[in-house]
């Protein structure tokens, strides 16, 4: 199979034109929205970390009582 350079150029040009059109449709969050989203993610991560830590300690305690070392 041989690639025709003109077809490749034409398809590449159309692809990049479509990429540019889609990029112009993107709406970026304001700084305030980005900071609020980041804080929200950090809060969720901290809460989940604490919950999983407590569950891990609890399961470790239970296993140590079932299987004494």
Buried (B, 14 or more C-beta within 10 A) or exposed (E): EEEEEEEEEEEEEEEEEEEEEEEEEEEEEEEEEEEEEEEEEEEEEEEEEEEEEEEEEEEEEEEEEEEEE
